[in-house]
Amino acid sequence: MKLPLLGPISLTGFEHAWFFLFLLLVLLLVGIYVAVLFARRRRVLRFANMEVLDAVAPTRRGRWRHVPTILLVTALVLLTTAMAGPTSNVRIPLNRAVVVLVIDVSESMAASDVAPSRLAAAKEAGKQFADELTPAINLGLVQFAANATLLVSPTTNRGAVKAAIDNLQPAPKTATGEGIFTALQAIATVGAVMGGGDGPPPARIVLESDGAENVPLDPNDPHDGAYTAARLAKDHGVPVSTI
């Protein structure tokens, strides 16, 4: 943006840059003030006796009479700048570390051999894990039964993770591989969004499950087998801790 007398002005650092259009009004007022001063001076010089004028005219007042106008113009410029909303980019270091909690919600998790049930115990362990995890580490939550679902993308908001854990409900079948694959996708997304570093973010998967998968029946299934998913996690340097 170019303003008369001021030249080009960068507006990229302001939230409401259009407020700077008011500076045109300020420049107009300054122009009117200067024009009035010159017009008054011409009238005085045209009709005054210069020898008498020099003898009687006060010099001190002329030295300070423009100060109020200068202060007014300065105040208007500062007010306009404030209304434009100056902004700045502040680089905030973020912890890229990610832990994804993967919880089995298959029907077998409703068994009561662990009081009050396996799923209830898994929920309690998951919430305790969330509370004790370093606050700056991003924690995500995946549930799986016949399919896997990313319930909470990796975040430092422990309240969101614990609320989602409380809402877990049993469902048919067990697709452990899909749970791991979904966790790996969530980790990759964090790395792409946050950027920084020389490689993927440091990550770990914590798997809570009570047994072998049954979807698919072959854990080495090339698409969503549990062993296939575990090998992929190893290839990406993501340890899988099981509970």
C-alpha positions in Angstrom: 0.0 0.0 0.0 1.3 3.5 -0.9 0.3 6.6 0.9 1.0 10.2 -0.3 4.2 11.6 1.2 4.7 8.4 3.2 5.4 6.0 0.3 4.9 2.2 0.5 3.8 0.7 3.8 3.8 -3.0 4.5 0.4 -4.1 5.9 1.2 -7.8 6.5 1.8 -7.3 10.2 -1.7 -5.9 11.0 -5.0 -7.6 11.6 -7.2 -4.8 10.3 -4.9 -3.0 7.9 -7.7 -1.0 6.2 -7.7 1.3 9.2 -4.6 2.9 7.7 -6.9 4.6 5.2 -7.7 7.0 8.0 -4.1 8.3 7.6 -5.3 9.9 4.4 -7.7 12.0 6.5 -4.8 12.9 8.8 -2.7 13.9 5.9 -5.6 16.0 4.6 -5.9 17.8 8.0 -2.1 18.4 8.0 -2.3 19.9 4.5 -5.2 22.2 5.5 -3.3 23.3 8.5 -0.2 24.1 6.5 -2.2 25.9 3.8 -3.9 28.1 6.4 -0.5 29.0 7.9 0.9 30.1 4.5 -2.3 32.0 3.6 -2.2 33.8 6.9 1.5 34.6 6.4 0.9 36.0 2.9 -1.8 38.3 4.3 0.4 39.5 7.1 3.3 40.2 4.7 1.1 42.0 2.2 -0.2 44.6 4.6 2.2 44.8 7.5 5.1 47.1 8.1 8.0 44.6 8.5 10.1 46.9 10.6 7.4 47.5 13.1 6.3 43.8 13.0 9.8 42.6 13.8 10.0 44.9 16.7 6.7 44.0 18.3 6.1 40.4 17.3 6.8 37.8 20.0 9.3 35.2 19.1 8.8 32.7 21.9 5.1 32.0 20.9 6.1 31.3 17.3 8.5 28.7 18.5 5.9 26.6 20.3 2.7 27.3 18.6 2.9 24.2 16.4 3.4 21.8 19.3 -0.3 21.1 19.9 -0.9 20.3 16.3 2.2 18.0 16.2 0.9 16.2 19.3 -2.6 15.9 17.8 -1.2 14.4 14.5 1.0 12.0 16.4 -1.9 10.9 18.6 -4.1 10.3 15.5 -1.3 8.2 13.8 -0.8 6.2 17.0 -4.5 5.6 17.4 -4.8 4.5 13.8 -1.9 2.1 14.2 -3.5 0.7 17.4 -6.9 0.2 15.7 -5.2 -1.6 12.8 -4.1 -4.3 15.3 -0.4 -4.8 15.0 0.6 -8.5 15.1 3.8 -10.4 15.2 4.8 -14.0 14.6 6.1 -15.7 17.7 7.8 -19.0 17.4 6.7 -21.3 20.3 8.6 -24.5 20.8 6.3 -27.5 20.7 7.0 -31.0 22.0 6.6 -33.3 18.9 6.6 -36.5 21.0 3.5 -38.6 20.5 2.0 -41.5 22.4 -1.2 -43.2 21.1 -3.2 -45.2 23.5 -4.9 -48.1 21.6 -7.7 -49.8 23.6 -9.5 -53.0 22.7 -13.3 -52.7 23.1 -14.2 -56.1 21.8 -17.0 -58.0 23.6 -14.5 -60.2 25.5 -13.4 -57.0 27.3 -16.7 -57.1 29.1 -15.7 -60.3 31.0 -15.7 -59.8 34.8 -12.6 -62.0 35.6 -11.0 -58.7 36.4 -13.4 -56.7 38.6 -15.6 -55.0 37.7 -14.7 -55.9 34.1 -11.7 -56.0 31.8 -12.9 -52.9 29.9 -13.4 -51.0 33.2 -9.9 -51.9 34.3 -8.6 -50.8 30.9 -10.4 -47.5 31.2 -9.0 -46.9 34.7 -5.5 -47.8 33.6 -5.8 -45.6 30.5 -6.9 -42.5 32.5 -4.2 -43.1 35.1 -1.7 -43.3 32.2 -3.0 -40.0 30.8 -2.6 -38.3 34.2 0.9 -39.5 34.8 2.2 -38.9 31.2 4.5 -35.8 30.9 2.1 -32.9 30.2 3.9 -31.7 27.1 3.7 -35.0 25.3 0.9 -35.4 22.8 -1.5 -38.2 23.7 -4.0 -39.7 21.2 -6.7 -42.4 21.7 -7.8 -45.2 19.3 -10.5 -47.8 20.0 -10.9 -51.0 18.0 -13.3 -53.8 17.7 -14.3 -54.9 14.2 -12.9 -51.6 13.1 -10.6 -49.0 14.5 -11.5 -45.4 15.2 -9.3 -42.5 16.1 -11.3 -40.9 18.9 -8.9 -38.2 20.0 -6.1 -36.9 17.7 -2.8 -36.6 19.6 -3.1 -33.6 21.9 -1.9 -32.2 25.2 -5.5 -31.9 26.4 -5.7 -34.8 28.9 -9.3 -33.9 29.7 -10.5 -34.8 26.2 -8.7 -38.1 26.2 -10.1 -39.1 29.6 -13.6 -38.1 28.6 -13.4 -40.3 25.5 -12.1 -43.2 27.5 -15.1 -42.9 29.8 -17.4 -43.3 26.8 -15.9 -46.6 25.5 -18.4 -49.4 25.0 -18.0 -53.0 24.0 -18.5 -54.1 20.4 -18.1 -57.3 18.4 -14.9 -58.7 17.0 -11.2 -57.8 17.4 -9.2 -56.0 14.7 -5.9 -55.4 16.5 -4.0 -54.7 13.3 -6.4 -51.9 12.3 -5.9 -50.3 15.7 -2.1 -50.2 15.2 -2.5 -49.0 11.6 -4.8 -46.2 12.8 -2.3 -45.2 15.5 0.5 -45.0 13.0 -1.6 -42.8 10.7 -2.3 -40.4 13.6 1.5 -40.3 14.4 2.3 -39.5 10.8 -0.3 -36.7 10.7 1.3 -35.1 13.8 4.7 -35.2 12.1 3.2 -33.5 9.0 1.3 -30.8 10.8 4.0 -29.8 13.4 7.0 -30.2 11.1 10.3 -29.3 12.5 13.1 -31.7 13.4 15.0 -33.9 11.0 12.6 -36.7 10.9 9.3 -38.1 12.2 8.3 -37.3 15.8 9.4 -39.6 18.6 6.4 -41.9 19.1 5.1 -44.9 21.0 2.0 -47.0 20.8 0.5 -48.3 24.0 -1.9 -51.3 23.3 -4.4 -52.4 25.8 -6.0 -55.7 24.7 -7.1 -59.1 26.2 -6.2 -61.5 23.4 -5.6 -62.4 19.8 -7.3 -60.7 16.9 -10.0 -62.4 14.9 -10.4 -59.8 12.1 -8.7 -60.9 9.9 -8.1 -64.5 11.0 -4.5 -64.4 9.7 -2.4 -62.0 11.8 0.0 -61.9 8.8 -2.7 -60.6 6.5 -0.8 -58.0 4.2 -3.6 -55.4 4.6 -4.6 -55.3 8.3 -3.1 -58.2 10.1 -1.7 -57.5 13.6 1.7 -58.9 12.8 1.9 -56.9 9.6 1.0 -53.7 11.5 3.6 -54.5 14.2 6.3 -54.9 11.6 5.3 -51.6 10.0 5.5 -49.9 13.4 9.0 -51.4 13.8 10.0 -50.2 10.3 9.0 -46.7 11.3 10.8 -46.8 14.6 7.6 -46.8 16.7 7.7 -49.2 19.7 4.5 -51.0 20.6 4.0 -51.6 24.3 1.3 -54.1 25.2 -0.8 -54.3 28.4 
